[in-house]
Amino acid sequence: MSNYKKRPRYIPGYTVDMTLPVGRVYITINSVEGVPFEIFIRGPKHLQSLYEALGRLVSLSLRSGLPVEDICHHLVGIRDNEPTWWEGVQVLSLPDIIGKLLLASDEIIVEEYFKDV
C-alpha cells in the first residue's frame, strides 16, 4: 500500500445522526485539510459487522488516495427496499447517503448525484 496515508494524531470531523428503516445510524466523517480521510458507522447491533466493513473499505479507499468523486460514484444510487428522507435529501440506502455526505463534506456539488432531491 504505497499510497496509504498514515493517520494523524488529531483529525477534525463531524457525526451525523439519522434514522433509517433499519434503525438509528451514526455516521462520522473525519477530514484532513478539508478532504474526507476516514469514516465510521454505528447502528443496530445486528448489522454492525456490515457497517464496520463498509466504513473500513471506504476509509481504505480515502486513505489510499482514490478521488472522493470516484468512491461516491459507486455508492450514490445504491437502493434499498425502503427509501426515506433526511434533511431534505432522499436516502436510497446507507451507502447512498454515505456517498452524498462524502460529496458534501468535500464541498463538491455534483447535480447528477442530487437529481432526485
C-alpha positions in Angstrom: 0.0 0.0 0.0 2.5 2.6 -1.2 0.0 5.5 -1.3 -1.7 4.6 2.0 -1.7 7.7 4.2 -0.8 7.3 7.9 -3.4 8.6 10.4 -2.5 11.9 12.1 -3.0 12.1 15.8 -5.8 14.7 15.6 -8.4 14.7 12.8 -11.4 17.1 12.9 -14.7 15.7 11.8 -18.4 15.5 12.5 -21.1 12.9 13.2 -24.5 12.7 11.6 -27.3 11.1 13.5 -30.2 9.8 11.3 -33.0 7.3 11.4 -33.2 4.8 8.6 -35.7 2.0 8.1 -33.2 -0.4 9.8 -32.9 1.9 12.8 -30.8 4.8 14.2 -27.4 5.2 12.5 -24.5 7.4 13.3 -22.0 8.3 10.6 -18.7 10.1 11.5 -16.6 11.6 8.7 -13.2 12.9 9.6 -11.2 15.1 7.2 -7.6 16.2 6.7 -7.1 19.5 5.1 -10.7 19.6 4.1 -10.7 16.3 2.3 -12.5 13.2 3.8 -9.9 10.9 5.3 -11.9 8.2 7.2 -15.4 7.2 8.1 -17.0 5.4 11.0 -20.5 3.9 11.0 -22.5 2.8 14.1 -26.0 1.4 14.0 -28.2 -1.5 15.1 -26.1 -4.3 16.5 -27.5 -7.0 14.1 -25.9 -5.1 11.2 -22.8 -3.7 12.9 -20.3 -6.0 11.2 -21.6 -4.8 7.8 -21.4 -1.2 8.9 -17.8 -1.7 10.1 -16.8 -3.4 6.9 -18.3 -0.6 4.8 -16.6 2.0 6.9 -13.2 0.3 6.7 -13.4 -0.2 2.9 -14.4 3.5 2.3 -11.7 4.6 4.7 -9.1 2.5 3.0 -10.1 4.0 -0.4 -9.9 7.5 1.0 -6.6 6.9 2.7 -5.2 5.3 -0.4 -5.8 8.4 -2.4 -8.8 7.5 -4.5 -10.7 10.6 -5.5 -13.8 11.2 -3.4 -15.8 11.6 -6.5 -14.9 8.1 -7.7 -15.8 6.5 -4.4 -19.1 8.3 -4.3 -19.9 7.4 -7.9 -20.0 3.7 -6.7 -22.1 4.4 -3.6 -24.6 7.0 -4.6 -27.7 5.4 -6.2 -27.5 2.1 -4.4 -31.1 1.3 -3.4 -32.8 -0.4 -0.5 -36.4 -1.5 -0.5 -37.5 1.4 1.7 -36.0 4.8 0.6 -36.5 7.6 3.2 -35.8 11.3 3.6 -33.2 13.1 5.8 -32.7 16.8 6.0 -34.5 17.3 2.6 -32.3 14.7 0.9 -33.7 11.4 -0.4 -31.8 8.5 1.2 -32.0 5.4 -1.0 -29.7 3.3 1.3 -26.9 3.6 3.8 -24.2 3.5 1.0 -26.2 6.2 -0.9 -26.3 8.7 2.0 -22.6 8.0 2.8 -21.7 8.9 -0.8 -23.8 12.0 -0.6 -22.3 13.0 2.8 -18.8 12.5 1.4 -19.6 14.7 -1.6 -21.0 17.4 0.7 -18.0 17.2 3.1 -15.6 17.6 0.2 -17.6 20.7 -0.9 -18.2 19.2 -4.3 -21.6 20.0 -5.8 -22.5 17.4 -8.4 -26.0 18.0 -9.7 -26.1 14.4 -11.1 -25.9 12.9 -7.6 -28.7 15.1 -6.2 -31.1 15.0 -9.1 -33.8 13.1 -7.1 -33.9 15.7 -4.3 
